Amino acid sequence: MATVGAIDENPLRFVAKMFYLRAMSKEITDNQLIGELGEAAVRKRFLSIGFQFDARSRLEAGIDGIAEVMIEGEPSARMLAVQVKSTRSRKYTSEDENGFSYLLESNDLAYWRNSNLPVILVLYRESDESFYWSMIDVRPGVEARRLIFTKSTDALNREAVDRLAALTVPKAGFGYYVPPLRGGEMALVNLLPLVLPQEIYVSSSPFDPKRAVAELFNQDNTPRFDWALKGGSFWSFHDPRTTSTRAIVDVDQVEVIETSLLAFHEDIDEQNNFAFLLRRTLEHQVQSDLAWDNETRLLYFRAHEENQSRTYAYRSAKNKAKADVVNVARHPKYPERVSFVRHHAFVPKFECLMDQWFLMVNPTYHFTTNGFLRHSHPHALLSGKKRLDNNASLRGQVIMWHRFLTEYDLPETELFVSDDVSEPVLRFGSPPEIELPTTVPEDVWGKPKSRGEVSGDQAEFILNEV
């Protein structure tokens, strides 16, 4: 006779059933809970400072939500991609009363590089209800995995609104704004209008570009590369019959035509080929003072001598000025040892906008070990230097490059002393200025260097010690 509550089946089968039911039961982990709480808290914080915030679905792979800038309550269609990292009470790496650091995961950084929106990381801690944020630098060639947070300036609150909104202003593509200094209302644009030569030389060629370069090196004359060659068609602004390029063209087929016929061609491939010709012509034109780095695709000031600085004198907006365009940084502990050499540089990009060609000047830096050999760790040095750049620095660099490209007759600059480039071919007008309705706050250009943040020079010292 069976008693009430007795097991009426095989004991082994009963135990197996209990294990199965337990395995099938769902469990919500603490990480999932704090993740949900963090996203909800960050959404509330964005709403409280005047932004909209839309959370994404559970299928997200590295972007938790989209924040939209609101201007006096009206949506602006300016978006930020937001990734939230939450914790209950854990301290961050090297955290003190001033700040801390945070190391990004490589797979997250690779994912964010594909974003067409600015990406920011928001850190939420439940124990003290703290919110800190930082922009993720996704520019090509920049490997900034370690973020430095300063508690006084990187809190996600109403004081961060201007800096957050500024991230949504494009700084790539067809130029970007360089805000005016100290409350001015005129903004400088990093586009230099181009004055094209009236004529261009075209010819057929039996060579492809690779074979043409090899052929030029086989000639007795100094080779020159200010030409474009595609599909057997040769273009240049110089007469190929009078230079080393005579060897790579059909001399009897050389013709002179109006530049506008190729410069404003309807075919986008032809325009791209013309832009390539402009870039190669610019390289040749400034070769006595600037060098081309093929890996980073930028032009940088040459060093005159090994481990020697170089100064370029020019006239700024009102006064005479000078810049250390090649700067030798020495080891902080051993001054006799050169840590690296920093060169002023810019990434040239030619764009045709409304039947006008422009040179887009994106200022940056190039790093070498002694003025000539490329540095093996340029990314950390570039990140450190870029963090120190502000409005005045960027504006000054745009003005300096404009002066360099247009003022050829300054004797102290020693520009264009090569016999092969005695007369510049490309000429540039002044960068446009735009009147802004409001002044852009200085702090949107970045935060001041905190006590815990390393500069470019200090970064090199760390690299040496490691």
N, C-alpha and C positions, 0 to 999 in steps of 0.2 A: 504494500500500500504506500503510495507516494505521499509525502508530507507537503504542506503548503510552502511554496517558495523553493522547493527542491529543484535542482537542475535536471531536466528531463531529456537531456541529450548527452552525447559523448563528451567528456570533460575536455579532451584535446580539441575537439571541434569548437567548443564554447570559447576556449582561450584564444584560438585562432580568429574567431569572429570578433572578439574584443580588440585584438591588435589591428584588425582590418578597419573597424569603426574608428579607432583612434587615429589611424593613418589618414583616413578620409576626412577627418574633422579639420576645419579651417582655423588658422591661427594668425592673428594680426600682430606683427612684431613691433617692438618699441621704436625701431628705426622708421617703420611706416607711419606710426602715430606722430612722431616728432616731425616727419617730413610733411604730413598733412597740416599739422599745426603751424609749421613754419610758412608754408605757402599761404595759409589763411591770414597769418599775422602780417606778412609782407604785402598781401593784397590790401589789407586794411590800412597799412602805413602809406602805400601809394595813394589811396583814395584820400587820406587825411591831408596830404600835401598838394592835392589838386590834380593828380594824374588819374587816368582810367587804368584799370588793370584787368586783363582777361586771362584766366588760367587756361592752360591747354589740357588735352585729354590725357588719360593714363598711358597713351602710346608715345608720349614724349621721350626723346632720347638725349636731352641735354639742354632744353629750353623749357622752363616751367610756365612762363607766361609772357604776355606782350603788354608793355606799358605805353600808353599814349599821352603825349604832352597836351595839356589843356591850357588855353590862353583865355583867362577871365571866364572860365566855365565853358568855353567853346572848344570842341575837338579840333586838332590841328593836322591830323593825318601824319604826324611825326611819331615814329614808333621806336621803342627800345625792346630788344629781346632780353629777358631776365632769367637767370638761373639762380635758384635759391639753394643754399646749403644751411641746414639747421642742426642745432645741437641742444641738449638739455642744459648742461652746465660746464662742458669741457672748455678749458682754456685753450687759446690758439697758440701756435708756435711762437716762441720768444715773446710772449705777451707781457707787457708791463703797463704802467699807467699812461704811457704815451702812445703805444701802438703794438703791432704784431705783424707777422708775415703769414702767408698762406700759399701752399704749393698746389698748383693746378695739376690735374691728371692729363697725361699726354693725349689720351683718346678724346677727352672733352675738348682740348685745344684744337685737335684736328677737326672735330665736328664743327666747332664755332667758326673756323676759317672759311667755311662754305656759306656763312650767313650773309644775306644782303641787308641786314640790319645791324646797327651797333649793338654789341653784346656787353652786358654788365653782370657781375656776380654780386649777389646780396647774401651776406652772412647774418643769420638770425640765431640768437641765444636766448632760450626761454628763461633761464634763471635770473637774468638782469634785464630782460626785455630790450636787448641791444640790437641795433640794426646798423651794419656797415656795408658799404658798396665800393666797387672798383670797376673801371672799364677794363675789358679784355682787349689787349692789343693783338689784332689778327692780321697785321700787315705782313706781306710776304717778306721772308728773310729775318723776321723778328721772332726770337724764341724766348719770350718773357714768361716762364712758367711760375716764377715766384713773385707774388704780389706783396707789396708793402702797404700796410694800412696805418694811417695816422688817425687816432680816435677823435681828435679835435676838429678835423676837416673832412673825414670820410664817413661821418654818421649820415644815415638816410633820414633826413628831416627837411624842413622847409628851406633851410639855408643851402641845401644841395640842389634846389630846383633849377637854378640858372645853369649849373654845370651839367646836370642831366639833360636839360633841353639843348645845350650846345652840342652834345654828342650827336644829335639828329641832323645837324647842319652838315651837308656833304663837304668833305675836305679832299675829295678825289674827283675824277671825271673831268668836267670842263672847268677846272679852276676852283679855288676856294677863297673865302673872304679872309683878309688879314685885318682884324679890327683896329681902329685908330687908338692912339695913345691918349691917356689922361682925359677922357671925356670928349674927345673930338668926335665929329659926326661923319668924317669921310673914311671910307674903307678902301684899302688897296687890294687889287685883284692880281693874282700871280700869273697873268696872261700878258705876254709881250707881243703886240701886233707886229707882223713880219712884212718887211718891204722886199718883195721878190725881184730878182733880176728880170729884165724884160724878155730876154732870150734864153733858150735852152738848146743844147746840142743833142741830137739823137742820131743813132746809127744802128745798123745791124752788126751782129758779132757772132763768130763761129764758136764762142766759148760759153760754158755755163759759169756761174759765179766762182765756184771752187777752182776750176781750171784756169779761170782768168787771173785769180790771185796768184796761183803758182806761176803763171806765165810772166806776171809783172816782177816777181822776185828773180826771175831768170834774166831780166834785162840789166844793162849796165847803169841806166838812170835810176834815180831814187823813185821807188814806186809811190803812187798816190791812190787813195781809195775813196775819193769824194765823187762817187758815181753809183748808179744803180743798174743792175743787169738782170733782166727777167725775160724768159721766153725768147732769147736771142735778140732782145731790144736793149740797146745801151742808152742811158741818159746821163747827162752831166751839165753843170753850169760852166765848165771850162772847155776849151777846144781840145778834143782828144788828139788831134793831129800834131799838136805842138808840145805834148808831154809824153810821159812814159805810157800812158793809156793808148797811144797809137798802136801798140802791139796787140791789143785785144779787140780792136774794131775793124770793120771793113772801111778803110780810109776813103775809098771812092763813094761810099754811101753816107758819109757824114752830112747832115743837114742842120740848118738853124731855123727853129720855129718859135712862135710866141709861147712864152711860159704858161700863159693862161689856158692854152689848149690842153695842157696836161694837169695843171694845178687844180682845175675845177671840172675835171672829167666826171661824168655821171656815174661811171663804173667805180664801185667802192674799192675794188682791187687795184685799179689805177691810182686812186687817191692814196691808198696805203703804200704803194710803190713810190709815189711822190714824197710822202712823209718820210720814208726810209732814205730817199735821196737828200732831203733836208737835214736829217740827222747826221748822215755821213759827211755832208758838206760842212756842217757846224763843227764836227770833230776835226776835220782837216783845217778849218779856219782858226781854231783855237789851240792847235796841237803844240805850239811852243810853250803854252802856259797850263793847259789842262790835259789830263790823260783820261782815257776811257777804260772803265772796268767792266768787262763783259759779263761777269757773274752777277753783279748787282745792277748792271746797266745804268751806270751814272758817270758823270764827268766830275773830276776832282782836280784841285790845284796840285801841280807837280812840286816836288821839293827840289831846290837848286843843288843842295848838297846833303850828304847822309847825316841824319840826326841834327839838322839845322832848321830852325824856324824860318818862316817867310811871312812878310807883311805886305798887304796890298793897300795902297792909298787911293782914295776916291773922294768924290764930293757927294755927301748925303743930301737930304732934302734942302738944307739951308747952309750947312757948314762943311768944312773939310773933315774927312774921317779916315780912319784906317782900320784894318782888320787883320788879325793873325790868322791868315788862311792856311798856314801849315804850322801846327803847334806841337812842340816836343814835350811830352809828359814824362817826368822822371819818377823813379821809384821813391815812395815816401820815406823809406828807411835808408836807402842807398842812393843819394842824389847823383852819384856818378853813373848810375845804371839807367838806361832809357827803357821805360815801360812800354810806351807806344807812341806813335806819331798820328795826330788827328788832322785830317785835311777837310777843308770846306768843300762841299760837293753839292750837286743838284742832279735830279733825274729829269732829263729833257724829254718832252713829249710834244709832238706837233699835232695840232688839231685845226680843222677847217670849220669855221662857224660863220654861217651867213655870208658866204663868198669872201671870207677874210681868213688868212692863215695866221695862227698864233703859236708861239712857243710857250708851253706851260712849264713853269719853273717850280719844281718841288724841292726846296732846300733840304739837305741832309748832310751826313758826314761819312768819310771814308777813313779806314784805319790801317796803318802799316806798322811794321816793326822798327823800321829805320828811315822811313820816307820813301822807300822803293819796294820792299817786300811786303806782300799782303799779310795782314795779321790773321792768325789762325782762330781767334775768338772775337770777331768783330761785333757779334750780336749783343753780348752783355755790355760792351762799351757803348754801343749805339743807344741801347735802352737807358743806360745811366745818363748819357748826355741829353737825350730827348726829354727826360723828366725835368731837366733844369731849364729847358727852353721855355720862354714865355712870349707874350705878345710882342714886346719890344725886340726880342731876339729874332723872331720870325720875320717881322716887318723889316728889320734892318738887313736881314739876309736877302730878301726879295729885292730891296733897293740896291744892295751891293752887286748882285748878279746883273741887274739891269744896267748899272753903271759900267760894269766890266764888259758887257756885250755891246755897249753903245759908245763909250768914250775910248776911242782907239789912240788918241793923240796925247795921252798923259805920258811924259817921258819917264817918270819914275816907275811906271808899271811894267816897262819893257815888253809891251804887248806886240805880238806879230812881227818878230824880228827876222823870221825865216824868209829867204828870198822867194820861196815857193808860194808864200801866202802874203805877199806884200800889200795886196789890195783885198780887203774883206768882200765877200760875195753877198752874204746875208746881212741885212740891216734890221734893227729892231726899234720900234717906237716905245713910248712910255707906257707903263702898265696903267690900265683904266682905274679910275676912282669912282666909287659909288657912294652917294649920300645915304646914310642909314637913319631910319626914324628914331632909333634908340641906341644908346651906347652899349656895347658888349662888355659885361663885367670882366675885369682882369682875371678873376679867379677861375673863369671857365677854361682858361688855357692850361690849367693844371694846378697842383698843390705845391706849396713850398717844400723844400727838402726837409724831412724830419730828422731828428737826431738818430733814429734807427735806420735811416735809408742810406744806401751807399751811392756815391757818385760814380761817374765813369772812371775817374782816376783810381778811386778806391776799389772798384770792381777789378781793375787790372792787378792791383796788389793781392786781392783774394785769389785770382787765377794763378799768380806766381807762387803763392804760398801753398795752394793745393797741388 
